[in-house]
Amino acid sequence: MIIDIRDSSSYQKGHLDGAISIPFNRLLLYPEKYLNKEVEYRLYCNSGSQSKMLTSYLNRLGYHCVNIEGGYLKNLFK
């Protein structure tokens, strides 16, 4: 599952194919509401820096997350 952690307006303007929108603050504060510890998630933001930090945090909580290096801007045309 691919998760776009940018704000809703950024997601509306464009996102990676198949991504769902769960903004950074929601995942940071309420991961148990959105994530399942049995599923692997791929997270991205604009540049990859916020998603890298959030991925590390969520993995420490026992979730299985992978950061999409370079974020939306680098992976837009892949």
ChimeraX attribute file (.defattr): number of C-alpha atoms within 10 A of each C-alpha:
attribute: neighborCount
match mode: 1-to-1
recipient: residues
	/A:1	11
	/A:2	20
	/A:3	24
	/A:4	26
	/A:5	25
	/A:6	22
	/A:7	14
	/A:8	12
	/A:9	8
	/A:10	14
	/A:11	19
	/A:12	10
	/A:13	7
	/A:14	10
	/A:15	21
	/A:16	18
	/A:17	8
	/A:18	9
	/A:19	16
	/A:20	15
	/A:21	16
	/A:22	19
	/A:23	16
	/A:24	19
	/A:25	13
	/A:26	12
	/A:27	17
	/A:28	14
	/A:29	9
	/A:30	10
	/A:31	16
	/A:32	12
	/A:33	9
	/A:34	9
	/A:35	16
	/A:36	13
	/A:37	15
	/A:38	9
	/A:39	10
	/A:40	14
	/A:41	19
	/A:42	17
	/A:43	28
	/A:44	31
	/A:45	26
	/A:46	19
	/A:47	16
	/A:48	18
	/A:49	16
	/A:50	17
	/A:51	27
	/A:52	20
	/A:53	11
	/A:54	21
	/A:55	23
	/A:56	15
	/A:57	14
	/A:58	18
	/A:59	13
	/A:60	11
	/A:61	12
	/A:62	11
	/A:63	20
	/A:64	18
	/A:65	25
	/A:66	19
	/A:67	22
	/A:68	23
	/A:69	17
	/A:70	17
	/A:71	21
	/A:72	21
	/A:73	14
	/A:74	13
	/A:75	15
	/A:76	13
	/A:77	7
	/A:78	5
